[in-house]
Every structure is written in structure tokens, then in C-alpha cells.
Amino acid sequence: MPPKDEPSSSPAPTPPSQPLPDASTFDTSSPSHDNSSCPFCHITTIYPPYPPSSPPPPPAFSPSLTSPNPSTFLILSTPLLIAFLDIMPLSPGHLLLCPRSHRPKLTDVTPAESAELGKYLRILSTAVSRATGITDWNVVQNNGAAAAQVVPHCHFHIIPRPELRDKRNERFTSTMFGRGQRDELDDEEGEKLAGEIREKVREVVLEDEEREKGAKL
């Protein structure tokens, strides 16, 4: 059984505390859906895009900006995508990656968003592995209630998997298939870990840019 998503019930979105990105940066070529109560859409209104290779100062990432909704520990915010730590993680570094625009299922995602999702799944996987020191992980994506999707906004889970000594025991089976114990993420720990992963994202993006420059020479 895949890991559970975050609880779907949340207070109505509050007005954004920062200006929204210019509408021209969004890809709206596929039909939009009602997002009035979507907690992920609320997050996108609070945190505008920034260049992953040049993050803004830490105050821009304050977890309390999404109050009265749960704290958000931002990892990535581009014109098309946003990523943040799962507030009920299966393991340290468990994060979510989703389109900024409200796309209920993977089939609603646009070609441009699909390309960006593929690009950043690799970048984020590398960054999480470097930040946590965990070299095994799952990438999980659920579509619809019958498939364990709770928040109806398309998103991918990146879940680090610490090695367990006895892989035949019940603990391994439960953790592997998302039935492990899930404790709420501590604000101080979440903020520190998010900062570490953002720094690793910056490193990976810069490495990719250098590699692309070298290939063109």
C-alpha cells in the first residue's frame, strides 16, 4: 500500500502575504479545476518562484507564512513547480513535488510541467540523498482516492529509505509500503533540514549548468 498523502481537510486559503508571480509564467494550456480549498495551491500563493541556483535570503522561506495552515518547509519554487517537506514524513527528507497550477491527477499535467517534473525529480532525489546521507529512496505518485491520493493536487513523494538490518521483519515491510509510524515534523528540525536540502539543490543545479557549458565547448 503506497504511503498516505497529507490530510485533505484544511482551512480556507488566506490572502497571500507576498505578491504572486506574473501570470505569464504559468502554463495554463490544460483545463484548470477548482482549487479554492486546496492546501497545495495555498502554498503556491505564498511562495513566489526564485532561481534554484540563487535562493533568496532565509526570511523568504519562513514556515509560518502559510499560517493558519500548517507550517511549510519550502525546498523549491519555480514558475511551474513547487516542492516542500511532507509534514507527516515517513523518514527524514520525505518531500513532495507538484505543479504550481492546480492539476488533480497526472493526466491533467501539461507537457511543459511533465518535462519540469522529470527534470526536478532527479535533482531533488540527488539533493535529498546528499543532505540526508541516505542513498536509497522511493518515488511515489498516487492518482485518485482508490489509489490513496488524499490531496487532489498531483504530487510526487520522494521518500528516503534508511537501511534496516533485517529486511524480512515486520518493520521493514510496514515502512517499505507506507504503513510505518508517521510523526508530525518538528518546526525547528524541518526548517533546518529544508535549508540543507535547498543548498544541495543549488549545488546540483550549478553542477548541471557547468556540465552543459562544458558540453557546448
C-alpha positions in Angstrom: 0.0 0.0 0.0 1.5 3.3 -1.0 2.2 6.0 1.7 -0.6 8.2 2.7 -0.8 11.8 1.5 -1.3 14.7 3.8 -4.8 15.3 5.3 -7.1 16.7 2.7 -9.1 18.9 5.1 -7.7 22.4 5.7 -8.9 25.9 6.4 -9.8 28.1 3.5 -6.8 29.8 2.0 -5.8 33.2 3.5 -4.8 36.1 1.3 -1.2 35.9 0.1 1.4 37.7 2.2 3.7 38.2 -0.8 2.9 39.3 -4.4 2.1 36.5 -6.8 4.4 35.7 -9.8 3.4 37.3 -13.1 0.6 35.2 -14.6 2.6 34.9 -17.9 5.0 32.5 -16.1 2.3 29.9 -15.7 1.4 27.1 -18.1 -2.4 27.0 -18.3 -2.8 25.1 -21.6 -4.7 22.3 -19.8 -8.1 22.7 -18.1 -8.0 24.2 -14.6 -10.0 22.7 -11.7 -11.5 24.2 -8.6 -8.7 25.0 -6.2 -10.5 27.1 -3.6 -9.8 24.6 -0.7 -6.5 23.1 -2.0 -3.7 23.3 0.6 -1.0 23.0 -2.0 -2.5 25.9 -4.0 -2.4 27.9 -0.9 1.3 27.3 -0.6 1.9 28.4 -4.2 0.2 31.8 -3.5 2.6 32.4 -0.5 5.9 31.5 -2.0 6.8 33.1 -5.4 9.3 31.5 -7.8 13.0 32.0 -7.4 16.1 30.7 -9.3 17.1 27.4 -7.7 20.8 28.3 -8.2 20.3 31.6 -6.4 17.8 31.3 -3.5 16.7 34.5 -1.7 17.6 35.2 2.0 16.1 32.8 4.6 13.2 35.1 5.6 11.6 34.3 2.3 11.3 30.7 3.4 9.7 31.3 6.8 7.5 28.2 7.5 5.0 30.4 9.3 4.0 32.4 6.2 1.3 29.8 5.5 -0.4 30.3 8.9 -3.1 29.5 9.9 -2.5 26.5 7.7 0.3 24.1 8.8 3.9 25.3 8.5 5.5 24.9 5.1 9.2 23.9 4.7 9.9 25.0 1.2 12.5 23.2 -0.9 11.9 24.5 -4.4 9.8 27.2 -6.1 9.9 27.7 -9.9 7.4 29.2 -12.3 6.0 25.7 -13.0 6.7 23.6 -9.8 6.9 23.8 -6.1 8.4 21.3 -3.5 8.2 21.2 0.2 8.8 18.7 3.1 6.0 16.3 4.0 4.7 17.5 7.4 4.0 13.8 8.4 7.2 12.2 7.0 7.8 8.5 6.7 11.5 9.4 7.0 13.8 12.5 7.3 13.8 14.3 4.0 10.5 13.0 2.8 9.3 15.7 0.4 6.5 16.5 -2.1 7.0 17.9 -5.6 3.9 19.2 -7.5 2.9 21.6 -10.3 2.1 25.2 -9.1 -1.1 25.1 -11.1 -4.0 23.0 -9.8 -3.7 19.7 -11.6 -5.8 17.0 -9.8 -4.1 14.0 -11.4 -1.1 13.2 -13.5 -3.2 13.1 -16.6 -4.1 16.8 -16.0 -0.4 17.9 -16.1 0.7 19.8 -19.2 3.7 18.6 -21.4 5.8 21.5 -20.1 5.0 20.6 -16.5 5.8 17.0 -17.2 9.2 17.9 -18.5 10.0 20.0 -15.5 8.7 17.3 -13.1 11.1 14.8 -14.7 14.0 17.2 -14.5 13.5 18.1 -10.9 12.7 14.6 -9.7 16.3 13.7 -10.4 17.7 17.0 -9.0 15.6 16.7 -5.8 16.5 13.0 -5.4 20.2 13.8 -5.6 19.8 16.8 -3.2 17.9 14.8 -0.6 20.4 11.9 -0.8 23.3 14.3 -0.3 21.6 16.2 2.6 20.5 13.1 4.5 23.3 10.7 3.6 20.6 8.1 2.7 21.3 6.5 -0.7 18.1 4.6 -1.3 14.7 6.2 -1.8 11.2 5.7 -3.3 9.5 8.0 -5.8 5.7 7.5 -5.3 2.8 9.2 -7.1 -0.9 8.4 -6.5 -3.9 9.3 -8.7 -7.4 9.3 -7.2 -8.9 8.2 -3.9 -8.8 4.5 -4.7 -5.1 4.9 -5.2 -4.5 6.5 -1.8 -4.4 10.1 -3.1 -5.9 12.3 -0.4 -4.9 15.8 -1.5 -6.4 16.2 -5.1 -3.5 18.1 -6.5 -1.0 16.0 -8.4 2.2 15.4 -6.5 5.2 13.1 -6.2 6.7 11.8 -3.0 10.4 11.4 -2.7 11.0 9.2 0.4 14.5 8.4 1.7 14.8 4.8 2.8 17.3 4.2 5.7 18.7 0.7 5.6 17.1 -1.7 8.0 19.2 -4.6 9.3 16.7 -7.3 8.9 14.7 -6.8 5.7 12.5 -9.7 6.5 11.0 -8.3 9.6 7.6 -6.5 10.0 9.1 -3.1 10.5 10.8 -3.2 7.1 7.5 -4.4 5.4 5.5 -1.7 7.0 7.9 1.1 6.3 8.5 -0.1 2.7 4.8 0.1 1.8 3.9 3.2 3.7 2.4 1.8 6.8 5.2 2.9 9.2 4.6 5.3 12.0 4.3 9.0 10.9 5.0 11.7 13.4 4.4 15.4 12.8 7.5 17.2 11.6 9.2 19.4 14.2 9.3 23.0 13.1 12.9 23.6 14.1 14.1 20.4 12.6 12.0 20.9 9.4 13.4 24.4 8.9 17.0 23.2 9.3 16.6 20.2 7.0 14.8 22.3 4.3 17.7 24.7 4.3 20.2 21.9 3.9 18.2 20.4 1.0 17.8 23.8 -0.7 21.6 24.2 -0.5 22.1 20.8 -2.1 19.5 21.7 -4.8 21.6 24.8 -5.6 24.8 22.7 -5.8 23.2 20.2 -8.2 21.7 22.9 -10.4 25.0 24.7 -10.7 26.8 21.4 -11.5 24.3 20.7 -14.3 24.8 24.2 -15.7 28.6 23.7 -15.6 28.2 20.4 -17.4 26.0 21.9 -20.1 28.6 24.7 -20.6 31.4 22.1 -21.0 29.4 20.1 -23.5 29.0 23.2 -25.7 32.7 23.9 -25.8 
